[in-house]
Amino acid sequence: MLGPMKGSLGKMMAQQLQRLQKMQEELAAERVEASAGGGMVTATASGMGELVGLTIAKEAVDPDDVEMLQDLVLAAVREALEKGRELQQKRAAELTGGLNIPGLGL
């Protein structure tokens, strides 16, 4: 009796791994954006939490206030990466039915 159960478990795990791989591919293709300074700096990240774009308006570039530009860039990048992590968590919860599974690989 254990033999058929073992085979079913293996098949179920293989299906879950395929779903996880597909979800990771989809997350890598998705984009989230965040901006700072009223839109003067916009950061774009993938759903896997990778920074993929950064836009800085000319008005944000002030040679006399480089620190402001640095702060705007940091704020936009941090928010975009956080949005990417939130998207990952949402998709992982959808995949696992809300169960928190350590080491899921996201």
PyMOL CGO cylinders between C-alpha atoms (Angstrom):
from pymol import cmd
from pymol.cgo import CYLINDER

trace = [
    CYLINDER, 0.00, 0.00, 0.00, 2.89, 2.34, 0.70, 0.3, 1, 1, 1, 1, 1, 1,
    CYLINDER, 2.89, 2.34, 0.70, 4.18, 2.04, -2.88, 0.3, 1, 1, 1, 1, 1, 1,
    CYLINDER, 4.18, 2.04, -2.88, 1.25, 3.80, -4.59, 0.3, 1, 1, 1, 1, 1, 1,
    CYLINDER, 1.25, 3.80, -4.59, 1.18, 6.49, -1.89, 0.3, 1, 1, 1, 1, 1, 1,
    CYLINDER, 1.18, 6.49, -1.89, 4.89, 7.13, -2.35, 0.3, 1, 1, 1, 1, 1, 1,
    CYLINDER, 4.89, 7.13, -2.35, 4.42, 7.53, -6.11, 0.3, 1, 1, 1, 1, 1, 1,
    CYLINDER, 4.42, 7.53, -6.11, 1.49, 9.90, -5.65, 0.3, 1, 1, 1, 1, 1, 1,
    CYLINDER, 1.49, 9.90, -5.65, 3.47, 12.00, -3.21, 0.3, 1, 1, 1, 1, 1, 1,
    CYLINDER, 3.47, 12.00, -3.21, 6.36, 12.25, -5.66, 0.3, 1, 1, 1, 1, 1, 1,
    CYLINDER, 6.36, 12.25, -5.66, 4.01, 13.27, -8.45, 0.3, 1, 1, 1, 1, 1, 1,
    CYLINDER, 4.01, 13.27, -8.45, 2.36, 15.88, -6.23, 0.3, 1, 1, 1, 1, 1, 1,
    CYLINDER, 2.36, 15.88, -6.23, 5.74, 17.30, -5.22, 0.3, 1, 1, 1, 1, 1, 1,
    CYLINDER, 5.74, 17.30, -5.22, 6.88, 17.46, -8.84, 0.3, 1, 1, 1, 1, 1, 1,
    CYLINDER, 6.88, 17.46, -8.84, 3.71, 19.38, -9.73, 0.3, 1, 1, 1, 1, 1, 1,
    CYLINDER, 3.71, 19.38, -9.73, 4.31, 21.82, -6.88, 0.3, 1, 1, 1, 1, 1, 1,
    CYLINDER, 4.31, 21.82, -6.88, 7.90, 22.35, -8.01, 0.3, 1, 1, 1, 1, 1, 1,
    CYLINDER, 7.90, 22.35, -8.01, 6.66, 23.07, -11.54, 0.3, 1, 1, 1, 1, 1, 1,
    CYLINDER, 6.66, 23.07, -11.54, 4.16, 25.59, -10.15, 0.3, 1, 1, 1, 1, 1, 1,
    CYLINDER, 4.16, 25.59, -10.15, 6.89, 27.22, -8.08, 0.3, 1, 1, 1, 1, 1, 1,
    CYLINDER, 6.89, 27.22, -8.08, 9.18, 27.49, -11.09, 0.3, 1, 1, 1, 1, 1, 1,
    CYLINDER, 9.18, 27.49, -11.09, 6.39, 28.99, -13.20, 0.3, 1, 1, 1, 1, 1, 1,
    CYLINDER, 6.39, 28.99, -13.20, 5.56, 31.47, -10.44, 0.3, 1, 1, 1, 1, 1, 1,
    CYLINDER, 5.56, 31.47, -10.44, 9.22, 32.53, -10.19, 0.3, 1, 1, 1, 1, 1, 1,
    CYLINDER, 9.22, 32.53, -10.19, 9.36, 33.07, -13.96, 0.3, 1, 1, 1, 1, 1, 1,
    CYLINDER, 9.36, 33.07, -13.96, 6.20, 35.16, -13.83, 0.3, 1, 1, 1, 1, 1, 1,
    CYLINDER, 6.20, 35.16, -13.83, 7.52, 37.21, -10.90, 0.3, 1, 1, 1, 1, 1, 1,
    CYLINDER, 7.52, 37.21, -10.90, 10.77, 37.87, -12.75, 0.3, 1, 1, 1, 1, 1, 1,
    CYLINDER, 10.77, 37.87, -12.75, 8.74, 39.29, -15.66, 0.3, 1, 1, 1, 1, 1, 1,
    CYLINDER, 8.74, 39.29, -15.66, 6.44, 41.45, -13.49, 0.3, 1, 1, 1, 1, 1, 1,
    CYLINDER, 6.44, 41.45, -13.49, 7.32, 45.05, -12.66, 0.3, 1, 1, 1, 1, 1, 1,
    CYLINDER, 7.32, 45.05, -12.66, 6.51, 47.24, -9.68, 0.3, 1, 1, 1, 1, 1, 1,
    CYLINDER, 6.51, 47.24, -9.68, 7.30, 50.94, -9.40, 0.3, 1, 1, 1, 1, 1, 1,
    CYLINDER, 7.30, 50.94, -9.40, 7.83, 53.40, -6.62, 0.3, 1, 1, 1, 1, 1, 1,
    CYLINDER, 7.83, 53.40, -6.62, 8.62, 57.07, -6.74, 0.3, 1, 1, 1, 1, 1, 1,
    CYLINDER, 8.62, 57.07, -6.74, 9.95, 59.72, -4.39, 0.3, 1, 1, 1, 1, 1, 1,
    CYLINDER, 9.95, 59.72, -4.39, 10.03, 63.49, -4.41, 0.3, 1, 1, 1, 1, 1, 1,
    CYLINDER, 10.03, 63.49, -4.41, 6.68, 63.83, -6.11, 0.3, 1, 1, 1, 1, 1, 1,
    CYLINDER, 6.68, 63.83, -6.11, 7.80, 61.62, -8.98, 0.3, 1, 1, 1, 1, 1, 1,
    CYLINDER, 7.80, 61.62, -8.98, 11.24, 63.17, -9.46, 0.3, 1, 1, 1, 1, 1, 1,
    CYLINDER, 11.24, 63.17, -9.46, 12.83, 59.75, -8.92, 0.3, 1, 1, 1, 1, 1, 1,
    CYLINDER, 12.83, 59.75, -8.92, 11.15, 56.51, -9.99, 0.3, 1, 1, 1, 1, 1, 1,
    CYLINDER, 11.15, 56.51, -9.99, 12.56, 53.03, -9.35, 0.3, 1, 1, 1, 1, 1, 1,
    CYLINDER, 12.56, 53.03, -9.35, 11.33, 49.89, -11.08, 0.3, 1, 1, 1, 1, 1, 1,
    CYLINDER, 11.33, 49.89, -11.08, 11.86, 46.41, -9.66, 0.3, 1, 1, 1, 1, 1, 1,
    CYLINDER, 11.86, 46.41, -9.66, 10.95, 42.91, -10.77, 0.3, 1, 1, 1, 1, 1, 1,
    CYLINDER, 10.95, 42.91, -10.77, 8.63, 40.74, -8.73, 0.3, 1, 1, 1, 1, 1, 1,
    CYLINDER, 8.63, 40.74, -8.73, 11.74, 38.84, -7.68, 0.3, 1, 1, 1, 1, 1, 1,
    CYLINDER, 11.74, 38.84, -7.68, 13.11, 41.95, -5.98, 0.3, 1, 1, 1, 1, 1, 1,
    CYLINDER, 13.11, 41.95, -5.98, 15.70, 42.92, -8.58, 0.3, 1, 1, 1, 1, 1, 1,
    CYLINDER, 15.70, 42.92, -8.58, 16.14, 46.61, -9.45, 0.3, 1, 1, 1, 1, 1, 1,
    CYLINDER, 16.14, 46.61, -9.45, 15.54, 46.86, -13.21, 0.3, 1, 1, 1, 1, 1, 1,
    CYLINDER, 15.54, 46.86, -13.21, 15.14, 50.58, -13.81, 0.3, 1, 1, 1, 1, 1, 1,
    CYLINDER, 15.14, 50.58, -13.81, 15.73, 54.02, -12.37, 0.3, 1, 1, 1, 1, 1, 1,
    CYLINDER, 15.73, 54.02, -12.37, 14.46, 57.32, -13.75, 0.3, 1, 1, 1, 1, 1, 1,
    CYLINDER, 14.46, 57.32, -13.75, 15.62, 60.70, -12.44, 0.3, 1, 1, 1, 1, 1, 1,
    CYLINDER, 15.62, 60.70, -12.44, 13.97, 63.92, -13.58, 0.3, 1, 1, 1, 1, 1, 1,
    CYLINDER, 13.97, 63.92, -13.58, 16.33, 66.74, -14.56, 0.3, 1, 1, 1, 1, 1, 1,
    CYLINDER, 16.33, 66.74, -14.56, 14.79, 68.93, -11.87, 0.3, 1, 1, 1, 1, 1, 1,
    CYLINDER, 14.79, 68.93, -11.87, 16.04, 66.50, -9.21, 0.3, 1, 1, 1, 1, 1, 1,
    CYLINDER, 16.04, 66.50, -9.21, 19.67, 67.06, -10.19, 0.3, 1, 1, 1, 1, 1, 1,
    CYLINDER, 19.67, 67.06, -10.19, 20.99, 69.97, -8.16, 0.3, 1, 1, 1, 1, 1, 1,
    CYLINDER, 20.99, 69.97, -8.16, 24.79, 70.04, -7.84, 0.3, 1, 1, 1, 1, 1, 1,
    CYLINDER, 24.79, 70.04, -7.84, 24.39, 72.06, -4.65, 0.3, 1, 1, 1, 1, 1, 1,
    CYLINDER, 24.39, 72.06, -4.65, 22.15, 69.43, -3.03, 0.3, 1, 1, 1, 1, 1, 1,
    CYLINDER, 22.15, 69.43, -3.03, 23.45, 65.99, -3.97, 0.3, 1, 1, 1, 1, 1, 1,
    CYLINDER, 23.45, 65.99, -3.97, 22.31, 64.61, -0.62, 0.3, 1, 1, 1, 1, 1, 1,
    CYLINDER, 22.31, 64.61, -0.62, 18.66, 65.26, -1.52, 0.3, 1, 1, 1, 1, 1, 1,
    CYLINDER, 18.66, 65.26, -1.52, 19.04, 63.31, -4.75, 0.3, 1, 1, 1, 1, 1, 1,
    CYLINDER, 19.04, 63.31, -4.75, 20.72, 60.44, -2.89, 0.3, 1, 1, 1, 1, 1, 1,
    CYLINDER, 20.72, 60.44, -2.89, 17.86, 60.37, -0.37, 0.3, 1, 1, 1, 1, 1, 1,
    CYLINDER, 17.86, 60.37, -0.37, 15.25, 60.36, -3.15, 0.3, 1, 1, 1, 1, 1, 1,
    CYLINDER, 15.25, 60.36, -3.15, 17.00, 57.52, -4.98, 0.3, 1, 1, 1, 1, 1, 1,
    CYLINDER, 17.00, 57.52, -4.98, 17.28, 55.46, -1.79, 0.3, 1, 1, 1, 1, 1, 1,
    CYLINDER, 17.28, 55.46, -1.79, 13.64, 56.04, -0.89, 0.3, 1, 1, 1, 1, 1, 1,
    CYLINDER, 13.64, 56.04, -0.89, 12.36, 55.07, -4.34, 0.3, 1, 1, 1, 1, 1, 1,
    CYLINDER, 12.36, 55.07, -4.34, 14.59, 51.99, -4.59, 0.3, 1, 1, 1, 1, 1, 1,
    CYLINDER, 14.59, 51.99, -4.59, 13.71, 50.76, -1.10, 0.3, 1, 1, 1, 1, 1, 1,
    CYLINDER, 13.71, 50.76, -1.10, 10.00, 51.13, -1.76, 0.3, 1, 1, 1, 1, 1, 1,
    CYLINDER, 10.00, 51.13, -1.76, 10.20, 49.39, -5.15, 0.3, 1, 1, 1, 1, 1, 1,
    CYLINDER, 10.20, 49.39, -5.15, 12.13, 46.47, -3.65, 0.3, 1, 1, 1, 1, 1, 1,
    CYLINDER, 12.13, 46.47, -3.65, 9.63, 46.22, -0.79, 0.3, 1, 1, 1, 1, 1, 1,
    CYLINDER, 9.63, 46.22, -0.79, 6.78, 46.12, -3.31, 0.3, 1, 1, 1, 1, 1, 1,
    CYLINDER, 6.78, 46.12, -3.31, 8.61, 43.30, -5.09, 0.3, 1, 1, 1, 1, 1, 1,
    CYLINDER, 8.61, 43.30, -5.09, 8.92, 41.34, -1.83, 0.3, 1, 1, 1, 1, 1, 1,
    CYLINDER, 8.92, 41.34, -1.83, 5.24, 41.91, -1.06, 0.3, 1, 1, 1, 1, 1, 1,
    CYLINDER, 5.24, 41.91, -1.06, 4.31, 40.59, -4.49, 0.3, 1, 1, 1, 1, 1, 1,
    CYLINDER, 4.31, 40.59, -4.49, 6.47, 37.51, -3.87, 0.3, 1, 1, 1, 1, 1, 1,
    CYLINDER, 6.47, 37.51, -3.87, 4.76, 36.86, -0.54, 0.3, 1, 1, 1, 1, 1, 1,
    CYLINDER, 4.76, 36.86, -0.54, 1.32, 37.28, -2.08, 0.3, 1, 1, 1, 1, 1, 1,
    CYLINDER, 1.32, 37.28, -2.08, 2.08, 34.85, -4.89, 0.3, 1, 1, 1, 1, 1, 1,
    CYLINDER, 2.08, 34.85, -4.89, 3.69, 32.35, -2.51, 0.3, 1, 1, 1, 1, 1, 1,
    CYLINDER, 3.69, 32.35, -2.51, 0.58, 32.48, -0.31, 0.3, 1, 1, 1, 1, 1, 1,
    CYLINDER, 0.58, 32.48, -0.31, -1.57, 31.82, -3.38, 0.3, 1, 1, 1, 1, 1, 1,
    CYLINDER, -1.57, 31.82, -3.38, 0.61, 28.83, -4.30, 0.3, 1, 1, 1, 1, 1, 1,
    CYLINDER, 0.61, 28.83, -4.30, 0.64, 27.31, -0.81, 0.3, 1, 1, 1, 1, 1, 1,
    CYLINDER, 0.64, 27.31, -0.81, -2.90, 28.14, 0.17, 0.3, 1, 1, 1, 1, 1, 1,
    CYLINDER, -2.90, 28.14, 0.17, -1.67, 30.57, 2.81, 0.3, 1, 1, 1, 1, 1, 1,
    CYLINDER, -1.67, 30.57, 2.81, 0.71, 28.15, 4.51, 0.3, 1, 1, 1, 1, 1, 1,
    CYLINDER, 0.71, 28.15, 4.51, 4.09, 29.63, 5.43, 0.3, 1, 1, 1, 1, 1, 1,
    CYLINDER, 4.09, 29.63, 5.43, 6.57, 27.07, 4.18, 0.3, 1, 1, 1, 1, 1, 1,
    CYLINDER, 6.57, 27.07, 4.18, 10.18, 27.86, 5.19, 0.3, 1, 1, 1, 1, 1, 1,
    CYLINDER, 10.18, 27.86, 5.19, 12.75, 27.51, 2.44, 0.3, 1, 1, 1, 1, 1, 1,
    CYLINDER, 12.75, 27.51, 2.44, 10.22, 27.80, -0.37, 0.3, 1, 1, 1, 1, 1, 1,
    CYLINDER, 10.22, 27.80, -0.37, 12.98, 29.33, -2.46, 0.3, 1, 1, 1, 1, 1, 1,
    CYLINDER, 12.98, 29.33, -2.46, 11.54, 32.77, -3.10, 0.3, 1, 1, 1, 1, 1, 1,
]
cmd.load_cgo(trace, "trace")
